Amino acid sequence: MSSVQSSPGRREDRAVSFDADLVFMRRFAGPGVLLARAMMACIFVVEGFGKITGYAGVAAYMQQHGVAPALLPLVILTELGGGLLVLVGLKTRWAAVALSGFCLLTALIFHLASGEAIEVQKNVAMAGGFLMLAVFGPGPWSVDARLGRAE
């Protein structure tokens, strides 16, 4: 709780700020950030695996959008590898930066020209989430934290 002075010369009133209502969540930082990482990683792990199983179709789709199919292994490595790294919290900041860039490139190359505004917005939002993960780190329940690299 914080002290707020209602007017000059009057005694201080105790007031609870809106933010103080959620301070209790700090106790759940470990599992909370792990859950957030899992939620962020899920789409990339699933899509990366799907690109392996549907390799030829994805390569054709990339070529239709002017992207060399030879880049597909790099795309798979970024999605599947980056997603798994974020999930377990290993080299999290690097993986988050890579996935943030991947989201922005995907939005620009595949969705913007197609007029898929919701897909562009979704990718920009995910890029922002990954940037936040890169800045604030993977949290206490991560391999990085276990290795002393989370800060």
FIKOLZA-1660 file (N, C-alpha, C; in steps of 0.1 Angstrom, whole numbers, plus 5000, padded with zeros to 4 digits):
% residues 151
   i   px   py   pz ch aa at
   1 5008 4988 5000  A  M  N
   1 5000 5000 5000  A  M CA
   1 5009 5012 5000  A  M  C
   2 5004 5023 4995  A  S  N
   2 5011 5035 4994  A  S CA
   2 5004 5046 5001  A  S  C
   3 5012 5056 5005  A  S  N
   3 5006 5068 5012  A  S CA
   3 5003 5078 5001  A  S  C
   4 4991 5084 5002  A  V  N
   4 4988 5094 4992  A  V CA
   4 4982 5106 5001  A  V  C
   5 4988 5118 4999  A  Q  N
   5 4983 5130 5006  A  Q CA
   5 4972 5136 4998  A  Q  C
   6 4960 5137 5004  A  S  N
   6 4949 5142 4997  A  S CA
   6 4949 5156 4994  A  S  C
   7 4955 5164 5002  A  S  N
   7 4956 5179 5000  A  S CA
   7 4967 5184 5009  A  S  C
   8 4973 5195 5005  A  P  N
   8 4984 5201 5014  A  P CA
   8 4979 5204 5028  A  P  C
   9 4987 5200 5038  A  G  N
   9 4983 5203 5052  A  G CA
   9 4974 5193 5058  A  G  C
  10 4969 5183 5051  A  R  N
  10 4960 5173 5057  A  R CA
  10 4967 5161 5059  A  R  C
  11 4962 5153 5069  A  R  N
  11 4969 5140 5072  A  R CA
  11 4968 5131 5059  A  R  C
  12 4978 5122 5059  A  E  N
  12 4979 5112 5048  A  E CA
  12 4968 5101 5049  A  E  C
  13 4962 5098 5038  A  D  N
  13 4952 5087 5038  A  D CA
  13 4959 5075 5032  A  D  C
  14 4956 5064 5036  A  R  N
  14 4961 5051 5030  A  R CA
  14 4952 5048 5018  A  R  C
  15 4958 5046 5007  A  A  N
  15 4951 5042 4995  A  A CA
  15 4958 5031 4988  A  A  C
  16 4951 5022 4982  A  V  N
  16 4956 5011 4974  A  V CA
  16 4956 5015 4960  A  V  C
  17 4968 5015 4954  A  S  N
  17 4968 5018 4939  A  S CA
  17 4963 5006 4932  A  S  C
  18 4959 5008 4919  A  F  N
  18 4955 4997 4911  A  F CA
  18 4966 4987 4909  A  F  C
  19 4978 4991 4907  A  D  N
  19 4989 4982 4905  A  D CA
  19 4992 4973 4918  A  D  C
  20 4990 4978 4929  A  A  N
  20 4992 4970 4942  A  A CA
  20 4984 4958 4942  A  A  C
  21 4972 4958 4936  A  D  N
  21 4963 4947 4936  A  D CA
  21 4970 4934 4930  A  D  C
  22 4979 4936 4921  A  L  N
  22 4985 4924 4914  A  L CA
  22 5000 4921 4919  A  L  C
  23 5004 4928 4929  A  V  N
  23 5018 4926 4934  A  V CA
  23 5019 4912 4939  A  V  C
  24 5009 4905 4943  A  F  N
  24 5009 4892 4948  A  F CA
  24 5015 4882 4937  A  F  C
  25 5013 4886 4925  A  M  N
  25 5017 4877 4914  A  M CA
  25 5032 4875 4913  A  M  C
  26 5040 4884 4920  A  R  N
  26 5054 4882 4921  A  R CA
  26 5058 4869 4927  A  R  C
  27 5050 4864 4936  A  R  N
  27 5052 4851 4942  A  R CA
  27 5052 4840 4932  A  R  C
  28 5045 4842 4921  A  F  N
  28 5044 4832 4911  A  F CA
  28 5052 4835 4899  A  F  C
  29 5063 4842 4900  A  A  N
  29 5071 4846 4889  A  A CA
  29 5077 4834 4882  A  A  C
  30 5082 4824 4889  A  G  N
  30 5088 4813 4883  A  G CA
  30 5078 4805 4874  A  G  C
  31 5067 4800 4879  A  P  N
  31 5057 4793 4871  A  P CA
  31 5050 4802 4861  A  P  C
  32 5048 4815 4864  A  G  N
  32 5041 4824 4855  A  G CA
  32 5049 4827 4843  A  G  C
  33 5062 4829 4844  A  V  N
  33 5071 4832 4833  A  V CA
  33 5073 4819 4825  A  V  C
  34 5074 4808 4831  A  L  N
  34 5075 4795 4824  A  L CA
  34 5062 4793 4816  A  L  C
  35 5051 4796 4821  A  L  N
  35 5038 4794 4814  A  L CA
  35 5038 4804 4802  A  L  C
  36 5042 4816 4804  A  A  N
  36 5043 4826 4793  A  A CA
  36 5052 4822 4782  A  A  C
  37 5064 4817 4786  A  R  N
  37 5073 4812 4776  A  R CA
  37 5068 4800 4768  A  R  C
  38 5061 4791 4775  A  A  N
  38 5055 4780 4768  A  A CA
  38 5044 4784 4758  A  A  C
  39 5036 4794 4762  A  M  N
  39 5025 4799 4754  A  M CA
  39 5031 4806 4741  A  M  C
  40 5042 4813 4743  A  M  N
  40 5049 4820 4732  A  M CA
  40 5056 4810 4723  A  M  C
  41 5061 4800 4728  A  A  N
  41 5069 4790 4721  A  A CA
  41 5060 4780 4713  A  A  C
  42 5048 4778 4718  A  C  N
  42 5039 4768 4713  A  C CA
  42 5037 4769 4697  A  C  C
  43 5034 4780 4693  A  I  N
  43 5031 4782 4678  A  I CA
  43 5043 4779 4670  A  I  C
  44 5055 4783 4675  A  F  N
  44 5067 4781 4667  A  F CA
  44 5072 4766 4667  A  F  C
  45 5070 4759 4678  A  V  N
  45 5074 4745 4678  A  V CA
  45 5064 4737 4669  A  V  C
  46 5051 4740 4670  A  V  N
  46 5042 4733 4661  A  V CA
  46 5044 4736 4647  A  V  C
  47 5045 4749 4644  A  E  N
  47 5047 4753 4630  A  E CA
  47 5061 4748 4624  A  E  C
  48 5071 4749 4632  A  G  N
  48 5084 4744 4627  A  G CA
  48 5083 4729 4624  A  G  C
  49 5077 4721 4633  A  F  N
  49 5075 4707 4630  A  F CA
  49 5067 4705 4618  A  F  C
  50 5056 4713 4616  A  G  N
  50 5047 4712 4605  A  G CA
  50 5055 4715 4592  A  G  C
  51 5064 4724 4592  A  K  N
  51 5072 4727 4580  A  K CA
  51 5081 4715 4576  A  K  C
  52 5085 4707 4586  A  I  N
  52 5093 4695 4583  A  I CA
  52 5084 4685 4576  A  I  C
  53 5072 4683 4581  A  T  N
  53 5063 4672 4576  A  T CA
  53 5057 4677 4562  A  T  C
  54 5056 4690 4560  A  G  N
  54 5050 4695 4548  A  G CA
  54 5060 4703 4540  A  G  C
  55 5072 4698 4539  A  Y  N
  55 5083 4705 4534  A  Y CA
  55 5081 4711 4520  A  Y  C
  56 5076 4702 4511  A  A  N
  56 5074 4706 4497  A  A CA
  56 5064 4717 4495  A  A  C
  57 5053 4715 4502  A  G  N
  57 5042 4725 4502  A  G CA
  57 5047 4739 4507  A  G  C
  58 5054 4739 4518  A  V  N
  58 5059 4751 4523  A  V CA
  58 5069 4758 4514  A  V  C
  59 5078 4750 4508  A  A  N
  59 5088 4755 4498  A  A CA
  59 5081 4762 4487  A  A  C
  60 5070 4756 4482  A  A  N
  60 5062 4762 4471  A  A CA
  60 5056 4775 4475  A  A  C
  61 5050 4775 4487  A  Y  N
  61 5044 4787 4493  A  Y CA
  61 5054 4798 4494  A  Y  C
  62 5066 4795 4499  A  M  N
  62 5077 4805 4500  A  M CA
  62 5080 4811 4486  A  M  C
  63 5081 4802 4476  A  Q  N
  63 5085 4806 4463  A  Q CA
  63 5074 4815 4457  A  Q  C
  64 5062 4813 4460  A  Q  N
  64 5051 4821 4455  A  Q CA
  64 5052 4835 4460  A  Q  C
  65 5058 4837 4472  A  H  N
  65 5059 4850 4478  A  H CA
  65 5073 4856 4476  A  H  C
  66 5081 4850 4467  A  G  N
  66 5094 4856 4463  A  G CA
  66 5105 4852 4473  A  G  C
  67 5103 4842 4481  A  V  N
  67 5114 4838 4490  A  V CA
  67 5120 4825 4485  A  V  C
  68 5133 4824 4485  A  A  N
  68 5140 4812 4480  A  A CA
  68 5137 4801 4489  A  A  C
  69 5132 4790 4483  A  P  N
  69 5129 4778 4491  A  P CA
  69 5142 4772 4498  A  P  C
  70 5154 4776 4493  A  A  N
  70 5166 4772 4500  A  A CA
  70 5167 4777 4514  A  A  C
  71 5159 4787 4517  A  L  N
  71 5159 4793 4531  A  L CA
  71 5150 4785 4541  A  L  C
  72 5143 4775 4536  A  L  N
  72 5134 4768 4544  A  L CA
  72 5141 4761 4556  A  L  C
  73 5153 4755 4554  A  P  N
  73 5159 4749 4566  A  P CA
  73 5162 4760 4577  A  P  C
  74 5166 4772 4573  A  L  N
  74 5168 4782 4583  A  L CA
  74 5155 4786 4590  A  L  C
  75 5144 4787 4582  A  V  N
  75 5131 4790 4588  A  V CA
  75 5128 4779 4598  A  V  C
  76 5130 4766 4595  A  I  N
  76 5126 4755 4604  A  I CA
  76 5135 4756 4616  A  I  C
  77 5148 4759 4615  A  L  N
  77 5157 4760 4626  A  L CA
  77 5153 4772 4635  A  L  C
  78 5149 4783 4629  A  T  N
  78 5145 4795 4637  A  T CA
  78 5132 4792 4644  A  T  C
  79 5122 4786 4638  A  E  N
  79 5109 4783 4644  A  E CA
  79 5110 4772 4655  A  E  C
  80 5115 4760 4650  A  L  N
  80 5115 4749 4659  A  L CA
  80 5126 4750 4670  A  L  C
  81 5138 4754 4665  A  G  N
  81 5149 4756 4675  A  G CA
  81 5147 4767 4684  A  G  C
  82 5143 4779 4678  A  G  N
  82 5141 4790 4687  A  G CA
  82 5129 4788 4697  A  G  C
  83 5119 4781 4692  A  G  N
  83 5107 4778 4700  A  G CA
  83 5111 4769 4712  A  G  C
  84 5119 4759 4709  A  L  N
  84 5124 4750 4720  A  L CA
  84 5133 4757 4730  A  L  C
  85 5142 4766 4724  A  L  N
  85 5151 4773 4733  A  L CA
  85 5143 4782 4743  A  L  C
  86 5133 4789 4737  A  V  N
  86 5124 4798 4746  A  V CA
  86 5117 4789 4756  A  V  C
  87 5111 4778 4751  A  L  N
  87 5103 4769 4760  A  L CA
  87 5111 4765 4773  A  L  C
  88 5124 4760 4771  A  V  N
  88 5131 4755 4782  A  V CA
  88 5139 4767 4789  A  V  C
  89 5140 4778 4782  A  G  N
  89 5147 4789 4788  A  G CA
  89 5162 4788 4787  A  G  C
  90 5167 4784 4775  A  L  N
  90 5181 4782 4773  A  L CA
  90 5185 4792 4762  A  L  C
  91 5195 4801 4764  A  K  N
  91 5199 4811 4754  A  K CA
  91 5186 4819 4750  A  K  C
  92 5178 4822 4760  A  T  N
  92 5165 4827 4758  A  T CA
  92 5165 4841 4752  A  T  C
  93 5174 4849 4756  A  R  N
  93 5174 4863 4750  A  R CA
  93 5178 4862 4736  A  R  C
  94 5187 4854 4732  A  W  N
  94 5191 4853 4718  A  W CA
  94 5179 4847 4709  A  W  C
  95 5173 4837 4715  A  A  N
  95 5162 4831 4708  A  A CA
  95 5150 4840 4706  A  A  C
  96 5148 4848 4717  A  A  N
  96 5137 4858 4716  A  A CA
  96 5140 4869 4706  A  A  C
  97 5152 4874 4705  A  V  N
  97 5155 4884 4695  A  V CA
  97 5153 4878 4681  A  V  C
  98 5158 4865 4679  A  A  N
  98 5157 4859 4666  A  A CA
  98 5142 4857 4662  A  A  C
  99 5134 4853 4672  A  L  N
  99 5120 4851 4669  A  L CA
  99 5112 4864 4667  A  L  C
 100 5117 4874 4674  A  S  N
 100 5111 4887 4672  A  S CA
 100 5113 4892 4657  A  S  C
 101 5125 4891 4653  A  G  N
 101 5128 4894 4639  A  G CA
 101 5121 4886 4629  A  G  C
 102 5120 4873 4632  A  F  N
 102 5113 4864 4624  A  F CA
 102 5098 4868 4622  A  F  C
 103 5092 4872 4633  A  C  N
 103 5078 4876 4633  A  C CA
 103 5076 4888 4624  A  C  C
 104 5085 4898 4626  A  L  N
 104 5084 4910 4618  A  L CA
 104 5086 4907 4603  A  L  C
 105 5096 4899 4600  A  L  N
 105 5098 4895 4586  A  L CA
 105 5086 4888 4580  A  L  C
 106 5081 4879 4588  A  T  N
 106 5069 4871 4583  A  T CA
 106 5057 4881 4580  A  T  C
 107 5056 4890 4589  A  A  N
 107 5045 4900 4587  A  A CA
 107 5047 4908 4574  A  A  C
 108 5059 4913 4572  A  L  N
 108 5062 4921 4561  A  L CA
 108 5062 4913 4548  A  L  C
 109 5068 4901 4547  A  I  N
 109 5069 4894 4535  A  I CA
 109 5056 4887 4531  A  I  C
 110 5050 4880 4541  A  F  N
 110 5039 4871 4537  A  F CA
 110 5025 4877 4540  A  F  C
 111 5023 4886 4549  A  H  N
 111 5010 4891 4553  A  H CA
 111 5007 4905 4549  A  H  C
 112 5016 4914 4549  A  L  N
 112 5013 4928 4546  A  L CA
 112 5008 4929 4531  A  L  C
 113 5016 4924 4522  A  A  N
 113 5012 4925 4508  A  A CA
 113 4999 4917 4505  A  A  C
 114 4996 4907 4513  A  S  N
 114 4983 4900 4510  A  S CA
 114 4971 4907 4517  A  S  C
 115 4973 4918 4523  A  G  N
 115 4962 4925 4530  A  G CA
 115 4957 4918 4542  A  G  C
 116 4965 4910 4548  A  E  N
 116 4960 4902 4560  A  E CA
 116 4964 4910 4573  A  E  C
 117 4956 4920 4575  A  A  N
 117 4958 4930 4586  A  A CA
 117 4959 4923 4600  A  A  C
 118 4950 4913 4603  A  I  N
 118 4950 4907 4616  A  I CA
 118 4963 4899 4617  A  I  C
 119 4968 4892 4607  A  E  N
 119 4980 4884 4607  A  E CA
 119 4992 4894 4610  A  E  C
 120 4992 4905 4603  A  V  N
 120 5003 4915 4605  A  V CA
 120 5003 4919 4620  A  V  C
 121 4991 4923 4625  A  Q  N
 121 4990 4927 4639  A  Q CA
 121 4994 4916 4649  A  Q  C
 122 4990 4904 4646  A  K  N
 122 4994 4893 4655  A  K CA
 122 5009 4891 4655  A  K  C
 123 5015 4892 4643  A  N  N
 123 5030 4890 4643  A  N CA
 123 5037 4902 4649  A  N  C
 124 5032 4914 4648  A  V  N
 124 5038 4925 4655  A  V CA
 124 5037 4924 4670  A  V  C
 125 5025 4919 4674  A  A  N
 125 5023 4917 4689  A  A CA
 125 5033 4906 4694  A  A  C
 126 5034 4896 4687  A  M  N
 126 5043 4885 4691  A  M CA
 126 5058 4890 4691  A  M  C
 127 5061 4898 4681  A  A  N
 127 5075 4904 4681  A  A CA
 127 5077 4912 4694  A  A  C
 128 5067 4920 4698  A  G  N
 128 5068 4928 4710  A  G CA
 128 5070 4919 4722  A  G  C
 129 5062 4909 4723  A  G  N
 129 5064 4899 4734  A  G CA
 129 5078 4893 4735  A  G  C
 130 5083 4890 4723  A  F  N
 130 5097 4884 4723  A  F CA
 130 5107 4895 4727  A  F  C
 131 5105 4907 4723  A  L  N
 131 5114 4918 4727  A  L CA
 131 5114 4919 4742  A  L  C
 132 5102 4919 4748  A  M  N
 132 5101 4920 4762  A  M CA
 132 5108 4908 4769  A  M  C
 133 5107 4896 4764  A  L  N
 133 5114 4885 4769  A  L CA
 133 5129 4887 4768  A  L  C
 134 5134 4892 4757  A  A  N
 134 5148 4895 4755  A  A CA
 134 5153 4905 4765  A  A  C
 135 5145 4915 4768  A  V  N
 135 5149 4925 4778  A  V CA
 135 5149 4920 4792  A  V  C
 136 5138 4914 4796  A  F  N
 136 5136 4910 4810  A  F CA
 136 5141 4896 4814  A  F  C
 137 5143 4888 4804  A  G  N
 137 5149 4875 4806  A  G CA
 137 5139 4864 4809  A  G  C
 138 5144 4852 4810  A  P  N
 138 5135 4840 4810  A  P CA
 138 5128 4837 4824  A  P  C
 139 5132 4844 4834  A  G  N
 139 5126 4841 4847  A  G CA
 139 5134 4830 4855  A  G  C
 140 5130 4828 4867  A  P  N
 140 5137 4819 4876  A  P CA
 140 5136 4804 4873  A  P  C
 141 5125 4800 4866  A  W  N
 141 5123 4786 4862  A  W CA
 141 5128 4784 4848  A  W  C
 142 5141 4785 4846  A  S  N
 142 5147 4783 4832  A  S CA
 142 5161 4777 4833  A  S  C
 143 5165 4772 4822  A  V  N
 143 5179 4766 4822  A  V CA
 143 5189 4778 4824  A  V  C
 144 5186 4789 4817  A  D  N
 144 5195 4801 4819  A  D CA
 144 5196 4805 4834  A  D  C
 145 5186 4805 4841  A  A  N
 145 5186 4808 4855  A  A CA
 145 5194 4798 4863  A  A  C
 146 5192 4786 4860  A  R  N
 146 5200 4775 4866  A  R CA
 146 5215 4776 4864  A  R  C
 147 5218 4781 4852  A  L  N
 147 5232 4783 4848  A  L CA
 147 5238 4796 4852  A  L  C
 148 5229 4804 4859  A  G  N
 148 5233 4817 4864  A  G CA
 148 5234 4828 4853  A  G  C
 149 5226 4826 4842  A  R  N
 149 5227 4835 4831  A  R CA
 149 5214 4843 4829  A  R  C
 150 5204 4842 4838  A  A  N
 150 5191 4848 4836  A  A CA
 150 5191 4863 4838  A  A  C
 151 5200 4868 4845  A  E  N
 151 5200 4883 4847  A  E CA
 151 5208 4890 4837  A  E  C
% end
